[in-house]
Amino acid sequence: MDSNTKDIMKRVMMILIIVAVGCLAINQFLGFYYKSDLLKNPCQICKENNPHYEPCFQEQSTTRESAYGKLENKNKIKINLSNINLP
């Protein structure tokens, strides 16, 4: 192989390596984003994806004072599975 072909092969390899690292970075970022969303509010995601189970979910709101003296409202979903009929 002549030096021109070697230079072209080096450039192609560098481009492929850069694209592969970029794809890996995007994949890791998206995985982190969706996993963190799932860990933050799994009940809300379940409620949005399963509207036929709407009677099973009951939202509860609690208010408490934080360490800094602010009032915090926490909305939680309580799951009641006593009336559910699974196929």
TORZA-677581 format. One record per atom (N, C-alpha, C, O): residue number from 1; residue in three letters; atom name; x, y, z. Coordinates in Angstrom, 1 decimal, padded with zeros to 4 digits. Layout:
[guvo NUM, "ALA", "CA", [X, Y, Z]]
...
//
This chain:
[guvo 1, "MET", "N", [000.8, -001.2, 000.0]]
[guvo 1, "MET", "CA", [000.0, 000.0, 000.0]]
[guvo 1, "MET", "C", [000.9, 001.2, 000.0]]
[guvo 1, "MET", "O", [001.9, 001.3, 000.6]]
[guvo 2, "ASP", "N", [000.4, 002.2, -000.7]]
[guvo 2, "ASP", "CA", [001.2, 003.5, -000.7]]
[guvo 2, "ASP", "C", [000.8, 004.4, 000.4]]
[guvo 2, "ASP", "O", [-000.2, 004.1, 001.1]]
[guvo 3, "SER", "N", [001.5, 005.4, 000.6]]
[guvo 3, "SER", "CA", [001.3, 006.3, 001.8]]
[guvo 3, "SER", "C", [-000.1, 007.0, 001.7]]
[guvo 3, "SER", "O", [-000.7, 007.4, 002.7]]
[guvo 4, "ASN", "N", [-000.5, 007.3, 000.5]]
[guvo 4, "ASN", "CA", [-001.8, 007.9, 000.3]]
[guvo 4, "ASN", "C", [-003.0, 007.1, 000.8]]
[guvo 4, "ASN", "O", [-003.9, 007.6, 001.5]]
[guvo 5, "THR", "N", [-002.9, 005.8, 000.5]]
[guvo 5, "THR", "CA", [-004.0, 004.9, 001.0]]
[guvo 5, "THR", "C", [-003.9, 004.7, 002.5]]
[guvo 5, "THR", "O", [-004.9, 004.6, 003.2]]
[guvo 6, "LYS", "N", [-002.7, 004.7, 003.1]]
[guvo 6, "LYS", "CA", [-002.6, 004.6, 004.5]]
[guvo 6, "LYS", "C", [-003.1, 005.8, 005.2]]
[guvo 6, "LYS", "O", [-003.8, 005.7, 006.3]]
[guvo 7, "ASP", "N", [-002.9, 007.0, 004.6]]
[guvo 7, "ASP", "CA", [-003.5, 008.2, 005.2]]
[guvo 7, "ASP", "C", [-005.0, 008.2, 005.2]]
[guvo 7, "ASP", "O", [-005.6, 008.6, 006.1]]
[guvo 8, "ILE", "N", [-005.5, 007.8, 004.1]]
[guvo 8, "ILE", "CA", [-007.0, 007.7, 004.0]]
[guvo 8, "ILE", "C", [-007.6, 006.7, 005.0]]
[guvo 8, "ILE", "O", [-008.6, 007.0, 005.6]]
[guvo 9, "MET", "N", [-006.9, 005.5, 005.2]]
[guvo 9, "MET", "CA", [-007.4, 004.5, 006.1]]
[guvo 9, "MET", "C", [-007.3, 005.1, 007.6]]
[guvo 9, "MET", "O", [-008.2, 004.8, 008.4]]
[guvo 10, "LYS", "N", [-006.2, 005.8, 007.9]]
[guvo 10, "LYS", "CA", [-006.1, 006.4, 009.2]]
[guvo 10, "LYS", "C", [-007.2, 007.4, 009.4]]
[guvo 10, "LYS", "O", [-007.8, 007.5, 010.5]]
[guvo 11, "ARG", "N", [-007.6, 008.2, 008.4]]
[guvo 11, "ARG", "CA", [-008.6, 009.2, 008.6]]
[guvo 11, "ARG", "C", [-010.0, 008.5, 008.8]]
[guvo 11, "ARG", "O", [-010.8, 008.9, 009.6]]
[guvo 12, "VAL", "N", [-010.2, 007.5, 008.0]]
[guvo 12, "VAL", "CA", [-011.5, 006.7, 008.1]]
[guvo 12, "VAL", "C", [-011.6, 006.1, 009.5]]
[guvo 12, "VAL", "O", [-012.7, 006.1, 010.1]]
[guvo 13, "MET", "N", [-010.5, 005.5, 010.0]]
[guvo 13, "MET", "CA", [-010.5, 004.9, 011.3]]
[guvo 13, "MET", "C", [-010.8, 006.0, 012.4]]
[guvo 13, "MET", "O", [-011.5, 005.7, 013.4]]
[guvo 14, "MET", "N", [-010.2, 007.1, 012.3]]
[guvo 14, "MET", "CA", [-010.4, 008.2, 013.3]]
[guvo 14, "MET", "C", [-011.8, 008.7, 013.2]]
[guvo 14, "MET", "O", [-012.4, 008.9, 014.3]]
[guvo 15, "ILE", "N", [-012.4, 008.8, 012.1]]
[guvo 15, "ILE", "CA", [-013.8, 009.2, 012.0]]
[guvo 15, "ILE", "C", [-014.7, 008.2, 012.6]]
[guvo 15, "ILE", "O", [-015.7, 008.5, 013.3]]
[guvo 16, "LEU", "N", [-014.4, 006.9, 012.3]]
[guvo 16, "LEU", "CA", [-015.2, 005.8, 012.9]]
[guvo 16, "LEU", "C", [-015.1, 005.8, 014.4]]
[guvo 16, "LEU", "O", [-016.1, 005.5, 015.1]]
[guvo 17, "ILE", "N", [-013.9, 006.0, 014.9]]
[guvo 17, "ILE", "CA", [-013.8, 006.0, 016.4]]
[guvo 17, "ILE", "C", [-014.5, 007.2, 017.0]]
[guvo 17, "ILE", "O", [-015.1, 007.0, 018.1]]
[guvo 18, "ILE", "N", [-014.5, 008.3, 016.4]]
[guvo 18, "ILE", "CA", [-015.2, 009.5, 016.9]]
[guvo 18, "ILE", "C", [-016.7, 009.3, 016.9]]
[guvo 18, "ILE", "O", [-017.4, 009.6, 017.9]]
[guvo 19, "VAL", "N", [-017.2, 008.7, 015.8]]
[guvo 19, "VAL", "CA", [-018.6, 008.4, 015.7]]
[guvo 19, "VAL", "C", [-019.0, 007.4, 016.8]]
[guvo 19, "VAL", "O", [-020.1, 007.5, 017.4]]
[guvo 20, "ALA", "N", [-018.2, 006.4, 017.0]]
[guvo 20, "ALA", "CA", [-018.5, 005.3, 018.0]]
[guvo 20, "ALA", "C", [-018.6, 005.9, 019.4]]
[guvo 20, "ALA", "O", [-019.5, 005.6, 020.2]]
[guvo 21, "VAL", "N", [-017.6, 006.7, 019.7]]
[guvo 21, "VAL", "CA", [-017.6, 007.4, 021.0]]
[guvo 21, "VAL", "C", [-018.8, 008.3, 021.2]]
[guvo 21, "VAL", "O", [-019.3, 008.3, 022.3]]
[guvo 22, "GLY", "N", [-019.1, 009.0, 020.2]]
[guvo 22, "GLY", "CA", [-020.3, 009.9, 020.3]]
[guvo 22, "GLY", "C", [-021.6, 009.1, 020.5]]
[guvo 22, "GLY", "O", [-022.4, 009.5, 021.3]]
[guvo 23, "CYS", "N", [-021.7, 008.0, 019.8]]
[guvo 23, "CYS", "CA", [-022.9, 007.2, 019.9]]
[guvo 23, "CYS", "C", [-023.0, 006.6, 021.3]]
[guvo 23, "CYS", "O", [-024.0, 006.5, 021.9]]
[guvo 24, "LEU", "N", [-021.8, 006.2, 021.9]]
[guvo 24, "LEU", "CA", [-021.8, 005.6, 023.2]]
[guvo 24, "LEU", "C", [-022.2, 006.7, 024.2]]
[guvo 24, "LEU", "O", [-022.9, 006.4, 025.2]]
[guvo 25, "ALA", "N", [-021.7, 007.9, 024.1]]
[guvo 25, "ALA", "CA", [-022.0, 009.0, 025.0]]
[guvo 25, "ALA", "C", [-023.5, 009.3, 024.9]]
[guvo 25, "ALA", "O", [-024.1, 009.5, 026.0]]
[guvo 26, "ILE", "N", [-024.1, 009.3, 023.8]]
[guvo 26, "ILE", "CA", [-025.6, 009.6, 023.6]]
[guvo 26, "ILE", "C", [-026.4, 008.5, 024.3]]
[guvo 26, "ILE", "O", [-027.3, 008.7, 025.0]]
[guvo 27, "ASN", "N", [-025.9, 007.3, 024.0]]
[guvo 27, "ASN", "CA", [-026.6, 006.1, 024.6]]
[guvo 27, "ASN", "C", [-026.6, 006.1, 026.1]]
[guvo 27, "ASN", "O", [-027.6, 005.9, 026.8]]
[guvo 28, "GLN", "N", [-025.4, 006.4, 026.7]]
[guvo 28, "GLN", "CA", [-025.3, 006.5, 028.2]]
[guvo 28, "GLN", "C", [-026.1, 007.6, 028.7]]
[guvo 28, "GLN", "O", [-026.8, 007.4, 029.8]]
[guvo 29, "PHE", "N", [-026.2, 008.8, 028.1]]
[guvo 29, "PHE", "CA", [-027.0, 009.9, 028.6]]
[guvo 29, "PHE", "C", [-028.4, 009.6, 028.6]]
[guvo 29, "PHE", "O", [-029.1, 009.8, 029.6]]
[guvo 30, "LEU", "N", [-028.9, 009.0, 027.5]]
[guvo 30, "LEU", "CA", [-030.4, 008.7, 027.4]]
[guvo 30, "LEU", "C", [-030.7, 007.6, 028.4]]
[guvo 30, "LEU", "O", [-031.8, 007.7, 029.0]]
[guvo 31, "GLY", "N", [-029.9, 006.6, 028.6]]
[guvo 31, "GLY", "CA", [-030.1, 005.6, 029.6]]
[guvo 31, "GLY", "C", [-030.2, 006.2, 031.0]]
[guvo 31, "GLY", "O", [-031.1, 005.8, 031.8]]
[guvo 32, "PHE", "N", [-029.3, 007.1, 031.3]]
[guvo 32, "PHE", "CA", [-029.3, 007.7, 032.6]]
[guvo 32, "PHE", "C", [-030.6, 008.6, 032.8]]
[guvo 32, "PHE", "O", [-031.2, 008.5, 033.9]]
[guvo 33, "TYR", "N", [-031.0, 009.3, 031.8]]
[guvo 33, "TYR", "CA", [-032.1, 010.2, 031.8]]
[guvo 33, "TYR", "C", [-033.4, 009.4, 032.1]]
[guvo 33, "TYR", "O", [-034.2, 009.7, 033.0]]
[guvo 34, "TYR", "N", [-033.6, 008.3, 031.3]]
[guvo 34, "TYR", "CA", [-034.9, 007.6, 031.5]]
[guvo 34, "TYR", "C", [-034.9, 006.7, 032.8]]
[guvo 34, "TYR", "O", [-035.9, 006.5, 033.4]]
[guvo 35, "LYS", "N", [-033.7, 006.2, 033.2]]
[guvo 35, "LYS", "CA", [-033.7, 005.4, 034.4]]
[guvo 35, "LYS", "C", [-033.9, 006.3, 035.6]]
[guvo 35, "LYS", "O", [-034.6, 005.9, 036.6]]
[guvo 36, "SER", "N", [-033.4, 007.6, 035.6]]
[guvo 36, "SER", "CA", [-033.6, 008.5, 036.7]]
[guvo 36, "SER", "C", [-035.1, 008.9, 036.8]]
[guvo 36, "SER", "O", [-035.6, 009.0, 037.9]]
[guvo 37, "ASP", "N", [-035.7, 009.0, 035.6]]
[guvo 37, "ASP", "CA", [-037.1, 009.4, 035.6]]
[guvo 37, "ASP", "C", [-038.0, 008.2, 036.2]]
[guvo 37, "ASP", "O", [-038.9, 008.4, 036.9]]
[guvo 38, "LEU", "N", [-037.6, 007.0, 035.8]]
[guvo 38, "LEU", "CA", [-038.3, 005.8, 036.3]]
[guvo 38, "LEU", "C", [-038.1, 005.7, 037.8]]
[guvo 38, "LEU", "O", [-039.1, 005.3, 038.5]]
[guvo 39, "LEU", "N", [-036.9, 006.0, 038.4]]
[guvo 39, "LEU", "CA", [-036.7, 005.9, 039.8]]
[guvo 39, "LEU", "C", [-037.4, 007.0, 040.6]]
[guvo 39, "LEU", "O", [-037.7, 006.9, 041.7]]
[guvo 40, "LYS", "N", [-037.6, 008.2, 039.9]]
[guvo 40, "LYS", "CA", [-038.2, 009.3, 040.6]]
[guvo 40, "LYS", "C", [-039.7, 009.1, 040.8]]
[guvo 40, "LYS", "O", [-040.2, 009.4, 041.9]]
[guvo 41, "ASN", "N", [-040.4, 008.7, 039.8]]
[guvo 41, "ASN", "CA", [-041.8, 008.6, 039.9]]
[guvo 41, "ASN", "C", [-042.4, 007.3, 039.1]]
[guvo 41, "ASN", "O", [-043.0, 007.5, 038.1]]
[guvo 42, "PRO", "N", [-042.1, 006.1, 039.6]]
[guvo 42, "PRO", "CA", [-042.6, 005.0, 038.9]]
[guvo 42, "PRO", "C", [-044.1, 004.9, 038.9]]
[guvo 42, "PRO", "O", [-044.7, 004.4, 037.9]]
[guvo 43, "CYS", "N", [-044.8, 005.3, 040.0]]
[guvo 43, "CYS", "CA", [-046.3, 005.2, 040.0]]
[guvo 43, "CYS", "C", [-046.9, 006.1, 039.0]]
[guvo 43, "CYS", "O", [-047.9, 005.7, 038.4]]
[guvo 44, "GLN", "N", [-046.4, 007.3, 038.8]]
[guvo 44, "GLN", "CA", [-046.9, 008.2, 037.8]]
[guvo 44, "GLN", "C", [-046.8, 007.7, 036.4]]
[guvo 44, "GLN", "O", [-047.7, 007.8, 035.6]]
[guvo 45, "ILE", "N", [-045.6, 007.1, 036.1]]
[guvo 45, "ILE", "CA", [-045.4, 006.5, 034.8]]
[guvo 45, "ILE", "C", [-046.4, 005.3, 034.6]]
[guvo 45, "ILE", "O", [-047.0, 005.2, 033.5]]
[guvo 46, "CYS", "N", [-046.6, 004.5, 035.6]]
[guvo 46, "CYS", "CA", [-047.5, 003.4, 035.5]]
[guvo 46, "CYS", "C", [-049.0, 003.9, 035.3]]
[guvo 46, "CYS", "O", [-049.7, 003.4, 034.5]]
[guvo 47, "LYS", "N", [-049.3, 005.0, 036.0]]
[guvo 47, "LYS", "CA", [-050.6, 005.6, 035.8]]
[guvo 47, "LYS", "C", [-050.9, 006.1, 034.4]]
[guvo 47, "LYS", "O", [-051.9, 005.9, 033.9]]
[guvo 48, "GLU", "N", [-049.8, 006.8, 033.8]]
[guvo 48, "GLU", "CA", [-050.0, 007.3, 032.5]]
[guvo 48, "GLU", "C", [-050.1, 006.2, 031.4]]
[guvo 48, "GLU", "O", [-050.8, 006.4, 030.4]]
[guvo 49, "ASN", "N", [-049.3, 005.1, 031.6]]
[guvo 49, "ASN", "CA", [-049.3, 004.1, 030.6]]
[guvo 49, "ASN", "C", [-050.4, 003.1, 030.7]]
[guvo 49, "ASN", "O", [-050.7, 002.3, 029.8]]
[guvo 50, "ASN", "N", [-051.2, 003.1, 031.9]]
[guvo 50, "ASN", "CA", [-052.2, 002.1, 032.1]]
[guvo 50, "ASN", "C", [-053.5, 002.8, 032.5]]
[guvo 50, "ASN", "O", [-053.9, 002.8, 033.7]]
[guvo 51, "PRO", "N", [-054.2, 003.5, 031.6]]
[guvo 51, "PRO", "CA", [-055.4, 004.3, 031.9]]
[guvo 51, "PRO", "C", [-056.5, 003.4, 032.4]]
[guvo 51, "PRO", "O", [-057.4, 003.8, 033.1]]
[guvo 52, "HIS", "N", [-056.5, 002.1, 032.0]]
[guvo 52, "HIS", "CA", [-057.6, 001.2, 032.4]]
[guvo 52, "HIS", "C", [-057.5, 000.8, 033.9]]
[guvo 52, "HIS", "O", [-058.4, 000.2, 034.4]]
[guvo 53, "TYR", "N", [-056.4, 001.1, 034.5]]
[guvo 53, "TYR", "CA", [-056.2, 000.9, 036.0]]
[guvo 53, "TYR", "C", [-056.4, 002.2, 036.8]]
[guvo 53, "TYR", "O", [-056.0, 002.2, 037.9]]
[guvo 54, "GLU", "N", [-057.1, 003.2, 036.2]]
[guvo 54, "GLU", "CA", [-057.3, 004.5, 036.8]]
[guvo 54, "GLU", "C", [-058.0, 004.3, 038.2]]
[guvo 54, "GLU", "O", [-057.6, 005.0, 039.1]]
[guvo 55, "PRO", "N", [-059.0, 003.5, 038.4]]
[guvo 55, "PRO", "CA", [-059.6, 003.4, 039.7]]
[guvo 55, "PRO", "C", [-058.7, 002.8, 040.8]]
[guvo 55, "PRO", "O", [-059.0, 003.0, 042.0]]
[guvo 56, "CYS", "N", [-057.6, 002.2, 040.4]]
[guvo 56, "CYS", "CA", [-056.7, 001.7, 041.4]]
[guvo 56, "CYS", "C", [-055.7, 002.7, 042.0]]
[guvo 56, "CYS", "O", [-055.2, 002.5, 043.1]]
[guvo 57, "PHE", "N", [-055.6, 003.9, 041.4]]
[guvo 57, "PHE", "CA", [-054.7, 004.9, 041.9]]
[guvo 57, "PHE", "C", [-055.4, 006.0, 042.6]]
[guvo 57, "PHE", "O", [-056.4, 006.5, 042.1]]
[guvo 58, "GLN", "N", [-055.0, 006.3, 043.8]]
[guvo 58, "GLN", "CA", [-055.6, 007.4, 044.5]]
[guvo 58, "GLN", "C", [-054.4, 008.4, 044.9]]
[guvo 58, "GLN", "O", [-053.5, 008.0, 045.5]]
[guvo 59, "GLU", "N", [-054.6, 009.6, 044.5]]
[guvo 59, "GLU", "CA", [-053.5, 010.6, 044.9]]
[guvo 59, "GLU", "C", [-053.8, 011.1, 046.3]]
[guvo 59, "GLU", "O", [-054.9, 011.4, 046.7]]
[guvo 60, "GLN", "N", [-052.7, 011.3, 047.0]]
[guvo 60, "GLN", "CA", [-052.7, 011.8, 048.3]]
[guvo 60, "GLN", "C", [-051.7, 013.0, 048.4]]
[guvo 60, "GLN", "O", [-050.6, 012.9, 047.8]]
[guvo 61, "SER", "N", [-052.1, 014.0, 049.0]]
[guvo 61, "SER", "CA", [-051.2, 015.2, 049.2]]
[guvo 61, "SER", "C", [-050.9, 015.4, 050.7]]
[guvo 61, "SER", "O", [-051.8, 015.4, 051.5]]
[guvo 62, "THR", "N", [-049.7, 015.6, 051.0]]
[guvo 62, "THR", "CA", [-049.3, 015.9, 052.3]]
[guvo 62, "THR", "C", [-048.5, 017.2, 052.4]]
[guvo 62, "THR", "O", [-047.7, 017.4, 051.4]]
[guvo 63, "THR", "N", [-048.6, 017.9, 053.4]]
[guvo 63, "THR", "CA", [-047.9, 019.2, 053.6]]
[guvo 63, "THR", "C", [-047.1, 019.0, 054.8]]
[guvo 63, "THR", "O", [-047.6, 018.6, 055.9]]
[guvo 64, "ARG", "N", [-045.8, 019.4, 054.7]]
[guvo 64, "ARG", "CA", [-044.9, 019.4, 055.9]]
[guvo 64, "ARG", "C", [-044.0, 020.5, 055.8]]
[guvo 64, "ARG", "O", [-043.8, 021.1, 054.8]]
[guvo 65, "GLU", "N", [-043.4, 020.9, 056.9]]
[guvo 65, "GLU", "CA", [-042.4, 022.0, 057.0]]
[guvo 65, "GLU", "C", [-041.0, 021.4, 056.8]]
[guvo 65, "GLU", "O", [-040.6, 020.4, 057.4]]
[guvo 66, "SER", "N", [-040.3, 022.0, 055.9]]
[guvo 66, "SER", "CA", [-038.9, 021.6, 055.6]]
[guvo 66, "SER", "C", [-038.0, 022.1, 056.7]]
[guvo 66, "SER", "O", [-038.4, 022.8, 057.6]]
[guvo 67, "ALA", "N", [-036.7, 021.7, 056.6]]
[guvo 67, "ALA", "CA", [-035.7, 022.1, 057.5]]
[guvo 67, "ALA", "C", [-035.4, 023.6, 057.5]]
[guvo 67, "ALA", "O", [-034.9, 024.1, 058.4]]
[guvo 68, "TYR", "N", [-035.8, 024.2, 056.4]]
[guvo 68, "TYR", "CA", [-035.6, 025.6, 056.2]]
[guvo 68, "TYR", "C", [-036.8, 026.5, 056.5]]
[guvo 68, "TYR", "O", [-036.8, 027.7, 056.3]]
[guvo 69, "GLY", "N", [-037.9, 025.9, 057.0]]
[guvo 69, "GLY", "CA", [-039.1, 026.6, 057.4]]
[guvo 69, "GLY", "C", [-040.1, 026.8, 056.3]]
[guvo 69, "GLY", "O", [-041.1, 027.4, 056.5]]
[guvo 70, "LYS", "N", [-039.8, 026.2, 055.1]]
[guvo 70, "LYS", "CA", [-040.8, 026.3, 054.0]]
[guvo 70, "LYS", "C", [-041.8, 025.2, 054.1]]
[guvo 70, "LYS", "O", [-041.5, 024.1, 054.6]]
[guvo 71, "LEU", "N", [-043.0, 025.5, 053.6]]
[guvo 71, "LEU", "CA", [-044.0, 024.4, 053.5]]
[guvo 71, "LEU", "C", [-043.8, 023.7, 052.2]]
[guvo 71, "LEU", "O", [-043.6, 024.3, 051.2]]
[guvo 72, "GLU", "N", [-043.8, 022.4, 052.3]]
[guvo 72, "GLU", "CA", [-043.6, 021.5, 051.1]]
[guvo 72, "GLU", "C", [-044.8, 020.7, 050.9]]
[guvo 72, "GLU", "O", [-045.3, 020.1, 051.9]]
[guvo 73, "ASN", "N", [-045.3, 020.7, 049.7]]
[guvo 73, "ASN", "CA", [-046.4, 019.8, 049.3]]
[guvo 73, "ASN", "C", [-045.9, 018.6, 048.6]]
[guvo 73, "ASN", "O", [-045.2, 018.7, 047.6]]
[guvo 74, "LYS", "N", [-046.2, 017.4, 049.1]]
[guvo 74, "LYS", "CA", [-045.8, 016.2, 048.5]]
[guvo 74, "LYS", "C", [-047.0, 015.5, 047.9]]
[guvo 74, "LYS", "O", [-048.0, 015.2, 048.7]]
[guvo 75, "ASN", "N", [-047.1, 015.2, 046.7]]
[guvo 75, "ASN", "CA", [-048.1, 014.4, 046.1]]
[guvo 75, "ASN", "C", [-047.7, 013.0, 045.9]]
[guvo 75, "ASN", "O", [-046.7, 012.7, 045.2]]
[guvo 76, "LYS", "N", [-048.4, 012.1, 046.5]]
[guvo 76, "LYS", "CA", [-048.0, 010.7, 046.3]]
[guvo 76, "LYS", "C", [-049.2, 010.0, 045.8]]
[guvo 76, "LYS", "O", [-050.4, 010.4, 045.9]]
[guvo 77, "ILE", "N", [-049.0, 008.9, 045.2]]
[guvo 77, "ILE", "CA", [-050.1, 008.0, 044.6]]
[guvo 77, "ILE", "C", [-050.1, 006.8, 045.5]]
[guvo 77, "ILE", "O", [-049.2, 006.0, 045.6]]
[guvo 78, "LYS", "N", [-051.3, 006.5, 046.0]]
[guvo 78, "LYS", "CA", [-051.6, 005.3, 046.7]]
[guvo 78, "LYS", "C", [-052.2, 004.3, 045.8]]
[guvo 78, "LYS", "O", [-053.1, 004.6, 045.1]]
[guvo 79, "ILE", "N", [-051.7, 003.1, 045.8]]
[guvo 79, "ILE", "CA", [-052.3, 002.0, 044.9]]
[guvo 79, "ILE", "C", [-053.2, 001.1, 045.7]]
[guvo 79, "ILE", "O", [-052.8, 000.5, 046.7]]
[guvo 80, "ASN", "N", [-054.4, 000.9, 045.2]]
[guvo 80, "ASN", "CA", [-055.3, 000.1, 045.8]]
[guvo 80, "ASN", "C", [-055.6, -001.1, 044.8]]
[guvo 80, "ASN", "O", [-056.3, -000.8, 043.8]]
[guvo 81, "LEU", "N", [-055.2, -002.2, 045.1]]
[guvo 81, "LEU", "CA", [-055.3, -003.4, 044.1]]
[guvo 81, "LEU", "C", [-056.5, -004.3, 044.5]]
[guvo 81, "LEU", "O", [-056.5, -005.4, 044.0]]
[guvo 82, "SER", "N", [-057.3, -003.9, 045.5]]
[guvo 82, "SER", "CA", [-058.4, -004.8, 045.9]]
[guvo 82, "SER", "C", [-059.5, -005.0, 044.9]]
[guvo 82, "SER", "O", [-060.1, -006.0, 044.9]]
[guvo 83, "ASN", "N", [-059.7, -004.0, 044.0]]
[guvo 83, "ASN", "CA", [-060.8, -004.1, 043.0]]
[guvo 83, "ASN", "C", [-060.3, -004.4, 041.6]]
[guvo 83, "ASN", "O", [-061.1, -004.3, 040.7]]
[guvo 84, "ILE", "N", [-059.1, -004.9, 041.5]]
[guvo 84, "ILE", "CA", [-058.6, -005.1, 040.2]]
[guvo 84, "ILE", "C", [-058.8, -006.6, 039.7]]
[guvo 84, "ILE", "O", [-058.7, -007.5, 040.5]]
[guvo 85, "ASN", "N", [-059.2, -006.7, 038.4]]
[guvo 85, "ASN", "CA", [-059.4, -008.0, 037.8]]
[guvo 85, "ASN", "C", [-058.4, -008.2, 036.7]]
[guvo 85, "ASN", "O", [-058.6, -007.6, 035.6]]
[guvo 86, "LEU", "N", [-057.3, -008.9, 036.9]]
[guvo 86, "LEU", "CA", [-056.3, -009.1, 035.9]]
[guvo 86, "LEU", "C", [-056.7, -010.3, 035.0]]
[guvo 86, "LEU", "O", [-057.3, -011.3, 035.5]]
[guvo 87, "PRO", "N", [-056.5, -010.2, 033.7]]
[guvo 87, "PRO", "CA", [-056.9, -011.3, 032.8]]
[guvo 87, "PRO", "C", [-056.0, -012.5, 032.9]]
[guvo 87, "PRO", "O", [-056.2, -013.5, 032.2]]
//
